[in-house]
């Protein structure tokens, strides 16, 4: 199963980016997590079908309505077999 690890920068905290990412990922049937970083970025890990990962990646380039995404960095990763849902990490 393919997986991606991403970092989103810009105005991405305090704009429901984490909750919106989790909602989108769950709708796509993905497993993983999303969290805020101390430097103001949002980090996420997602695994599932390649087409669903592509949709999530495209969505993260713009994010929710209040977000102002400046950059999205993504790398491919091996899957994590222990993940069963897509969670928001606080």
Backbone as XML, in Angstrom:
<?xml version="1.0"?>
<chain id="A" units="angstrom">
  <residue number="1" name="UNK">
    <atom name="N" x="0.848" y="-1.176" z="0.000"/>
    <atom name="CA" x="0.000" y="0.000" z="0.000"/>
    <atom name="C" x="0.894" y="1.239" z="0.000"/>
  </residue>
  <residue number="2" name="UNK">
    <atom name="N" x="0.687" y="2.155" z="-0.921"/>
    <atom name="CA" x="1.510" y="3.363" z="-0.952"/>
    <atom name="C" x="1.197" y="4.295" z="0.219"/>
  </residue>
  <residue number="3" name="UNK">
    <atom name="N" x="2.193" y="5.110" z="0.586"/>
    <atom name="CA" x="2.024" y="6.081" z="1.664"/>
    <atom name="C" x="2.805" y="7.349" z="1.338"/>
  </residue>
  <residue number="4" name="UNK">
    <atom name="N" x="2.298" y="8.489" z="1.854"/>
    <atom name="CA" x="2.990" y="9.765" z="1.684"/>
    <atom name="C" x="3.117" y="10.453" z="3.037"/>
  </residue>
  <residue number="5" name="UNK">
    <atom name="N" x="4.173" y="11.234" z="3.159"/>
    <atom name="CA" x="4.448" y="12.020" z="4.361"/>
    <atom name="C" x="4.598" y="13.452" z="3.867"/>
  </residue>
  <residue number="6" name="UNK">
    <atom name="N" x="3.806" y="14.375" z="4.424"/>
    <atom name="CA" x="3.815" y="15.727" z="3.906"/>
    <atom name="C" x="3.918" y="16.803" z="4.964"/>
  </residue>
  <residue number="7" name="UNK">
    <atom name="N" x="4.400" y="17.975" z="4.528"/>
    <atom name="CA" x="4.515" y="19.164" z="5.366"/>
    <atom name="C" x="3.939" y="20.332" z="4.587"/>
  </residue>
  <residue number="8" name="UNK">
    <atom name="N" x="2.997" y="21.027" z="5.216"/>
    <atom name="CA" x="2.311" y="22.148" z="4.568"/>
    <atom name="C" x="2.693" y="23.425" z="5.309"/>
  </residue>
  <residue number="9" name="UNK">
    <atom name="N" x="3.119" y="24.439" z="4.558"/>
    <atom name="CA" x="3.484" y="25.712" z="5.196"/>
    <atom name="C" x="2.625" y="26.839" z="4.647"/>
  </residue>
  <residue number="10" name="UNK">
    <atom name="N" x="2.604" y="27.914" z="5.392"/>
    <atom name="CA" x="1.775" y="29.074" z="5.076"/>
    <atom name="C" x="0.872" y="29.360" z="6.266"/>
  </residue>
  <residue number="11" name="UNK">
    <atom name="N" x="-0.291" y="29.932" z="6.002"/>
    <atom name="CA" x="-1.275" y="30.152" z="7.065"/>
    <atom name="C" x="-2.113" y="28.878" z="7.146"/>
  </residue>
  <residue number="12" name="UNK">
    <atom name="N" x="-1.608" y="27.911" z="7.925"/>
    <atom name="CA" x="-2.242" y="26.591" z="7.972"/>
    <atom name="C" x="-2.590" y="26.145" z="9.391"/>
  </residue>
  <residue number="13" name="UNK">
    <atom name="N" x="-2.315" y="26.989" z="10.372"/>
    <atom name="CA" x="-2.738" y="26.684" z="11.742"/>
    <atom name="C" x="-3.792" y="27.696" z="12.160"/>
  </residue>
  <residue number="14" name="UNK">
    <atom name="N" x="-4.765" y="27.232" z="12.921"/>
    <atom name="CA" x="-5.853" y="28.109" z="13.344"/>
    <atom name="C" x="-6.905" y="28.328" z="12.268"/>
  </residue>
  <residue number="15" name="UNK">
    <atom name="N" x="-6.874" y="27.494" z="11.223"/>
    <atom name="CA" x="-7.826" y="27.635" z="10.106"/>
    <atom name="C" x="-8.520" y="26.305" z="9.801"/>
  </residue>
  <residue number="16" name="UNK">
    <atom name="N" x="-8.526" y="25.406" z="10.783"/>
    <atom name="CA" x="-9.164" y="24.084" z="10.668"/>
    <atom name="C" x="-8.490" y="23.171" z="9.635"/>
  </residue>
  <residue number="17" name="UNK">
    <atom name="N" x="-7.202" y="23.390" z="9.413"/>
    <atom name="CA" x="-6.496" y="22.563" z="8.435"/>
    <atom name="C" x="-6.442" y="21.107" z="8.884"/>
  </residue>
  <residue number="18" name="UNK">
    <atom name="N" x="-6.109" y="20.871" z="10.150"/>
    <atom name="CA" x="-6.020" y="19.486" z="10.630"/>
    <atom name="C" x="-7.364" y="18.774" z="10.531"/>
  </residue>
  <residue number="19" name="UNK">
    <atom name="N" x="-8.402" y="19.401" z="11.054"/>
    <atom name="CA" x="-9.733" y="18.770" z="11.043"/>
    <atom name="C" x="-10.218" y="18.548" z="9.614"/>
  </residue>
  <residue number="20" name="UNK">
    <atom name="N" x="-9.984" y="19.515" z="8.745"/>
    <atom name="CA" x="-10.419" y="19.389" z="7.349"/>
    <atom name="C" x="-9.628" y="18.313" z="6.611"/>
  </residue>
  <residue number="21" name="UNK">
    <atom name="N" x="-8.341" y="18.208" z="6.908"/>
    <atom name="CA" x="-7.514" y="17.169" z="6.296"/>
    <atom name="C" x="-8.010" y="15.790" z="6.729"/>
  </residue>
  <residue number="22" name="UNK">
    <atom name="N" x="-8.297" y="15.633" z="8.017"/>
    <atom name="CA" x="-8.790" y="14.348" z="8.522"/>
    <atom name="C" x="-10.135" y="14.000" z="7.890"/>
  </residue>
  <residue number="23" name="UNK">
    <atom name="N" x="-10.994" y="14.978" z="7.761"/>
    <atom name="CA" x="-12.306" y="14.735" z="7.142"/>
    <atom name="C" x="-12.141" y="14.280" z="5.693"/>
  </residue>
  <residue number="24" name="UNK">
    <atom name="N" x="-11.278" y="14.958" z="4.946"/>
    <atom name="CA" x="-11.034" y="14.601" z="3.551"/>
    <atom name="C" x="-10.408" y="13.211" z="3.456"/>
  </residue>
  <residue number="25" name="UNK">
    <atom name="N" x="-9.398" y="12.948" z="4.280"/>
    <atom name="CA" x="-8.710" y="11.653" z="4.254"/>
    <atom name="C" x="-9.666" y="10.516" z="4.600"/>
  </residue>
  <residue number="26" name="UNK">
    <atom name="N" x="-10.498" y="10.720" z="5.603"/>
    <atom name="CA" x="-11.473" y="9.689" z="5.973"/>
    <atom name="C" x="-12.474" y="9.448" z="4.856"/>
  </residue>
  <residue number="27" name="UNK">
    <atom name="N" x="-12.913" y="10.500" z="4.193"/>
    <atom name="CA" x="-13.839" y="10.353" z="3.067"/>
    <atom name="C" x="-13.206" y="9.567" z="1.921"/>
  </residue>
  <residue number="28" name="UNK">
    <atom name="N" x="-11.878" y="9.667" z="1.802"/>
    <atom name="CA" x="-11.147" y="8.963" z="0.744"/>
    <atom name="C" x="-10.734" y="7.548" z="1.163"/>
  </residue>
  <residue number="29" name="UNK">
    <atom name="N" x="-11.030" y="7.179" z="2.400"/>
    <atom name="CA" x="-10.677" y="5.845" z="2.884"/>
    <atom name="C" x="-9.214" y="5.681" z="3.242"/>
  </residue>
  <residue number="30" name="UNK">
    <atom name="N" x="-8.538" y="6.790" z="3.558"/>
    <atom name="CA" x="-7.121" y="6.740" z="3.896"/>
    <atom name="C" x="-6.916" y="6.511" z="5.384"/>
  </residue>
  <residue number="31" name="UNK">
    <atom name="N" x="-5.745" y="6.014" z="5.738"/>
    <atom name="CA" x="-5.335" y="5.815" z="7.120"/>
    <atom name="C" x="-4.122" y="6.698" z="7.383"/>
  </residue>
  <residue number="32" name="UNK">
    <atom name="N" x="-3.997" y="7.211" z="8.613"/>
    <atom name="CA" x="-2.836" y="8.032" z="8.919"/>
    <atom name="C" x="-3.109" y="9.025" z="10.019"/>
  </residue>
  <residue number="33" name="UNK">
    <atom name="N" x="-2.444" y="10.179" z="9.936"/>
    <atom name="CA" x="-2.576" y="11.199" z="10.974"/>
    <atom name="C" x="-2.171" y="12.568" z="10.427"/>
  </residue>
  <residue number="34" name="UNK">
    <atom name="N" x="-2.566" y="13.599" z="11.174"/>
    <atom name="CA" x="-2.201" y="14.978" z="10.851"/>
    <atom name="C" x="-1.971" y="15.710" z="12.171"/>
  </residue>
  <residue number="35" name="UNK">
    <atom name="N" x="-0.978" y="16.625" z="12.183"/>
    <atom name="CA" x="-0.699" y="17.383" z="13.404"/>
    <atom name="C" x="-0.071" y="18.728" z="13.071"/>
  </residue>
  <residue number="36" name="UNK">
    <atom name="N" x="-0.195" y="19.667" z="14.022"/>
    <atom name="CA" x="0.480" y="20.953" z="13.931"/>
    <atom name="C" x="1.918" y="20.788" z="14.410"/>
  </residue>
  <residue number="37" name="UNK">
    <atom name="N" x="2.818" y="21.545" z="13.805"/>
    <atom name="CA" x="4.206" y="21.591" z="14.254"/>
    <atom name="C" x="4.473" y="22.933" z="14.924"/>
  </residue>
  <residue number="38" name="UNK">
    <atom name="N" x="5.445" y="22.974" z="15.804"/>
    <atom name="CA" x="5.766" y="24.205" z="16.530"/>
    <atom name="C" x="6.221" y="25.331" z="15.611"/>
  </residue>
  <residue number="39" name="UNK">
    <atom name="N" x="6.748" y="25.008" z="14.438"/>
    <atom name="CA" x="7.227" y="26.042" z="13.518"/>
    <atom name="C" x="6.119" y="26.631" z="12.638"/>
  </residue>
  <residue number="40" name="UNK">
    <atom name="N" x="4.854" y="26.245" z="12.898"/>
    <atom name="CA" x="3.729" y="26.814" z="12.157"/>
    <atom name="C" x="3.258" y="25.974" z="10.984"/>
  </residue>
  <residue number="41" name="UNK">
    <atom name="N" x="3.967" y="24.904" z="10.666"/>
    <atom name="CA" x="3.548" y="24.025" z="9.578"/>
    <atom name="C" x="2.585" y="22.965" z="10.087"/>
  </residue>
  <residue number="42" name="UNK">
    <atom name="N" x="1.948" y="22.281" z="9.149"/>
    <atom name="CA" x="1.132" y="21.115" z="9.442"/>
    <atom name="C" x="1.827" y="19.910" z="8.802"/>
  </residue>
  <residue number="43" name="UNK">
    <atom name="N" x="1.923" y="18.825" z="9.543"/>
    <atom name="CA" x="2.551" y="17.595" z="9.061"/>
    <atom name="C" x="1.489" y="16.509" z="8.985"/>
  </residue>
  <residue number="44" name="UNK">
    <atom name="N" x="1.572" y="15.664" z="7.955"/>
    <atom name="CA" x="0.629" y="14.554" z="7.856"/>
    <atom name="C" x="1.294" y="13.323" z="7.259"/>
  </residue>
  <residue number="45" name="UNK">
    <atom name="N" x="0.700" y="12.185" z="7.564"/>
    <atom name="CA" x="1.098" y="10.903" z="6.988"/>
    <atom name="C" x="-0.182" y="10.221" z="6.548"/>
  </residue>
  <residue number="46" name="UNK">
    <atom name="N" x="-0.215" y="9.731" z="5.325"/>
    <atom name="CA" x="-1.420" y="9.071" z="4.817"/>
    <atom name="C" x="-1.032" y="7.861" z="3.987"/>
  </residue>
  <residue number="47" name="UNK">
    <atom name="N" x="-1.848" y="6.818" z="4.093"/>
    <atom name="CA" x="-1.628" y="5.626" z="3.279"/>
    <atom name="C" x="-2.971" y="5.110" z="2.790"/>
  </residue>
  <residue number="48" name="UNK">
    <atom name="N" x="-2.917" y="4.486" z="1.627"/>
    <atom name="CA" x="-4.134" y="3.951" z="1.017"/>
    <atom name="C" x="-3.933" y="3.814" z="-0.474"/>
  </residue>
  <residue number="49" name="UNK">
    <atom name="N" x="-5.022" y="3.842" z="-1.206"/>
    <atom name="CA" x="-4.942" y="3.701" z="-2.656"/>
    <atom name="C" x="-4.276" y="4.930" z="-3.270"/>
  </residue>
  <residue number="50" name="UNK">
    <atom name="N" x="-3.472" y="4.677" z="-4.289"/>
    <atom name="CA" x="-2.692" y="5.738" z="-4.919"/>
    <atom name="C" x="-3.568" y="6.889" z="-5.423"/>
  </residue>
  <residue number="51" name="UNK">
    <atom name="N" x="-4.709" y="6.569" z="-6.012"/>
    <atom name="CA" x="-5.606" y="7.610" z="-6.524"/>
    <atom name="C" x="-6.122" y="8.493" z="-5.378"/>
  </residue>
  <residue number="52" name="UNK">
    <atom name="N" x="-6.464" y="7.893" z="-4.250"/>
    <atom name="CA" x="-6.943" y="8.655" z="-3.097"/>
    <atom name="C" x="-5.834" y="9.540" z="-2.532"/>
  </residue>
  <residue number="53" name="UNK">
    <atom name="N" x="-4.599" y="9.039" z="-2.501"/>
    <atom name="CA" x="-3.466" y="9.841" z="-2.036"/>
    <atom name="C" x="-3.248" y="11.041" z="-2.943"/>
  </residue>
  <residue number="54" name="UNK">
    <atom name="N" x="-3.411" y="10.847" z="-4.235"/>
    <atom name="CA" x="-3.268" y="11.937" z="-5.190"/>
    <atom name="C" x="-4.330" y="13.013" z="-4.959"/>
  </residue>
  <residue number="55" name="UNK">
    <atom name="N" x="-5.558" y="12.592" z="-4.687"/>
    <atom name="CA" x="-6.641" y="13.548" z="-4.400"/>
    <atom name="C" x="-6.318" y="14.328" z="-3.126"/>
  </residue>
  <residue number="56" name="UNK">
    <atom name="N" x="-5.836" y="13.645" z="-2.085"/>
    <atom name="CA" x="-5.484" y="14.326" z="-0.843"/>
    <atom name="C" x="-4.344" y="15.314" z="-1.077"/>
  </residue>
  <residue number="57" name="UNK">
    <atom name="N" x="-3.350" y="14.915" z="-1.832"/>
    <atom name="CA" x="-2.222" y="15.801" z="-2.125"/>
    <atom name="C" x="-2.702" y="17.064" z="-2.830"/>
  </residue>
  <residue number="58" name="UNK">
    <atom name="N" x="-3.551" y="16.922" z="-3.813"/>
    <atom name="CA" x="-4.104" y="18.075" z="-4.528"/>
    <atom name="C" x="-4.896" y="18.965" z="-3.573"/>
  </residue>
  <residue number="59" name="UNK">
    <atom name="N" x="-5.701" y="18.356" z="-2.705"/>
    <atom name="CA" x="-6.488" y="19.119" z="-1.743"/>
    <atom name="C" x="-5.578" y="19.907" z="-0.794"/>
  </residue>
  <residue number="60" name="UNK">
    <atom name="N" x="-4.481" y="19.294" z="-0.341"/>
    <atom name="CA" x="-3.578" y="19.951" z="0.604"/>
    <atom name="C" x="-2.857" y="21.148" z="-0.015"/>
  </residue>
  <residue number="61" name="UNK">
    <atom name="N" x="-2.789" y="21.220" z="-1.319"/>
    <atom name="CA" x="-2.152" y="22.369" z="-1.981"/>
    <atom name="C" x="-2.959" y="23.646" z="-1.784"/>
  </residue>
  <residue number="62" name="UNK">
    <atom name="N" x="-4.260" y="23.503" z="-1.460"/>
    <atom name="CA" x="-5.077" y="24.691" z="-1.207"/>
    <atom name="C" x="-5.681" y="24.688" z="0.187"/>
  </residue>
  <residue number="63" name="UNK">
    <atom name="N" x="-5.995" y="23.511" z="0.715"/>
    <atom name="CA" x="-6.528" y="23.391" z="2.072"/>
    <atom name="C" x="-7.929" y="23.953" z="2.211"/>
  </residue>
  <residue number="64" name="UNK">
    <atom name="N" x="-8.369" y="24.154" z="3.466"/>
    <atom name="CA" x="-9.698" y="24.699" z="3.703"/>
    <atom name="C" x="-9.768" y="26.184" z="3.317"/>
  </residue>
  <residue number="65" name="UNK">
    <atom name="N" x="-10.950" y="26.720" z="3.306"/>
    <atom name="CA" x="-11.195" y="28.079" z="2.810"/>
    <atom name="C" x="-10.295" y="29.133" z="3.451"/>
  </residue>
  <residue number="66" name="UNK">
    <atom name="N" x="-10.094" y="29.079" z="4.756"/>
    <atom name="CA" x="-9.329" y="30.119" z="5.451"/>
    <atom name="C" x="-7.815" y="29.954" z="5.343"/>
  </residue>
  <residue number="67" name="UNK">
    <atom name="N" x="-7.345" y="28.843" z="4.826"/>
    <atom name="CA" x="-5.903" y="28.579" z="4.721"/>
    <atom name="C" x="-5.287" y="29.339" z="3.552"/>
  </residue>
  <residue number="68" name="UNK">
    <atom name="N" x="-4.011" y="29.633" z="3.701"/>
    <atom name="CA" x="-3.201" y="30.229" z="2.634"/>
    <atom name="C" x="-1.934" y="29.383" z="2.520"/>
  </residue>
  <residue number="69" name="UNK">
    <atom name="N" x="-2.000" y="28.344" z="1.693"/>
    <atom name="CA" x="-0.877" y="27.413" z="1.552"/>
    <atom name="C" x="0.210" y="28.053" z="0.694"/>
  </residue>
  <residue number="70" name="UNK">
    <atom name="N" x="1.430" y="28.087" z="1.237"/>
    <atom name="CA" x="2.582" y="28.606" z="0.496"/>
    <atom name="C" x="3.380" y="27.486" z="-0.151"/>
  </residue>
  <residue number="71" name="UNK">
    <atom name="N" x="3.485" y="26.352" z="0.555"/>
    <atom name="CA" x="4.282" y="25.241" z="0.032"/>
    <atom name="C" x="3.769" y="23.921" z="0.584"/>
  </residue>
  <residue number="72" name="UNK">
    <atom name="N" x="3.935" y="22.893" z="-0.230"/>
    <atom name="CA" x="3.607" y="21.527" z="0.172"/>
    <atom name="C" x="4.781" y="20.646" z="-0.227"/>
  </residue>
  <residue number="73" name="UNK">
    <atom name="N" x="5.407" y="20.034" z="0.763"/>
    <atom name="CA" x="6.516" y="19.116" z="0.520"/>
    <atom name="C" x="6.042" y="17.714" z="0.855"/>
  </residue>
  <residue number="74" name="UNK">
    <atom name="N" x="6.238" y="16.783" z="-0.086"/>
    <atom name="CA" x="5.773" y="15.410" z="0.105"/>
    <atom name="C" x="6.873" y="14.435" z="-0.282"/>
  </residue>
  <residue number="75" name="UNK">
    <atom name="N" x="7.003" y="13.396" z="0.536"/>
    <atom name="CA" x="7.897" y="12.297" z="0.193"/>
    <atom name="C" x="7.109" y="10.993" z="0.277"/>
  </residue>
  <residue number="76" name="UNK">
    <atom name="N" x="7.551" y="10.004" z="-0.467"/>
    <atom name="CA" x="6.949" y="8.668" z="-0.378"/>
    <atom name="C" x="7.554" y="7.954" z="0.819"/>
  </residue>
  <residue number="77" name="UNK">
    <atom name="N" x="6.741" y="7.150" z="1.483"/>
    <atom name="CA" x="7.186" y="6.406" z="2.654"/>
    <atom name="C" x="6.644" y="4.987" z="2.566"/>
  </residue>
  <residue number="78" name="UNK">
    <atom name="N" x="7.235" y="4.063" z="3.310"/>
    <atom name="CA" x="6.639" y="2.733" z="3.408"/>
    <atom name="C" x="5.370" y="2.813" z="4.257"/>
  </residue>
  <residue number="79" name="UNK">
    <atom name="N" x="4.452" y="1.903" z="4.019"/>
    <atom name="CA" x="3.212" y="1.909" z="4.797"/>
    <atom name="C" x="3.490" y="1.570" z="6.252"/>
  </residue>
  <residue number="80" name="UNK">
    <atom name="N" x="2.562" y="1.979" z="7.106"/>
    <atom name="CA" x="2.620" y="1.658" z="8.530"/>
    <atom name="C" x="1.454" y="0.717" z="8.813"/>
  </residue>
  <residue number="81" name="UNK">
    <atom name="N" x="1.711" y="-0.579" z="8.978"/>
    <atom name="CA" x="0.621" y="-1.553" z="9.102"/>
    <atom name="C" x="-0.212" y="-1.419" z="10.369"/>
  </residue>
  <residue number="82" name="UNK">
    <atom name="N" x="0.225" y="-0.655" z="11.350"/>
    <atom name="CA" x="-0.554" y="-0.526" z="12.582"/>
    <atom name="C" x="-1.662" y="0.519" z="12.482"/>
  </residue>
  <residue number="83" name="UNK">
    <atom name="N" x="-1.627" y="1.358" z="11.452"/>
    <atom name="CA" x="-2.652" y="2.406" z="11.316"/>
    <atom name="C" x="-3.975" y="1.808" z="10.857"/>
  </residue>
  <residue number="84" name="UNK">
    <atom name="N" x="-5.048" y="2.192" z="11.546"/>
    <atom name="CA" x="-6.371" y="1.663" z="11.191"/>
    <atom name="C" x="-7.375" y="2.770" z="10.869"/>
  </residue>
  <residue number="85" name="UNK">
    <atom name="N" x="-7.059" y="4.016" z="11.233"/>
    <atom name="CA" x="-7.932" y="5.160" z="10.978"/>
    <atom name="C" x="-7.066" y="6.353" z="10.610"/>
  </residue>
  <residue number="86" name="UNK">
    <atom name="N" x="-7.706" y="7.478" z="10.290"/>
    <atom name="CA" x="-6.980" y="8.729" z="10.083"/>
    <atom name="C" x="-7.314" y="9.645" z="11.258"/>
  </residue>
  <residue number="87" name="UNK">
    <atom name="N" x="-6.296" y="9.996" z="12.054"/>
    <atom name="CA" x="-6.497" y="10.750" z="13.291"/>
    <atom name="C" x="-5.886" y="12.135" z="13.230"/>
  </residue>
  <residue number="88" name="UNK">
    <atom name="N" x="-6.462" y="13.026" z="14.030"/>
    <atom name="CA" x="-5.849" y="14.327" z="14.318"/>
    <atom name="C" x="-5.050" y="14.155" z="15.591"/>
  </residue>
  <residue number="89" name="UNK">
    <atom name="N" x="-3.771" y="14.458" z="15.525"/>
    <atom name="CA" x="-2.906" y="14.401" z="16.713"/>
    <atom name="C" x="-2.849" y="15.794" z="17.308"/>
  </residue>
  <residue number="90" name="UNK">
    <atom name="N" x="-3.152" y="15.887" z="18.578"/>
    <atom name="CA" x="-3.158" y="17.197" z="19.251"/>
    <atom name="C" x="-1.823" y="17.486" z="19.882"/>
  </residue>
</chain>
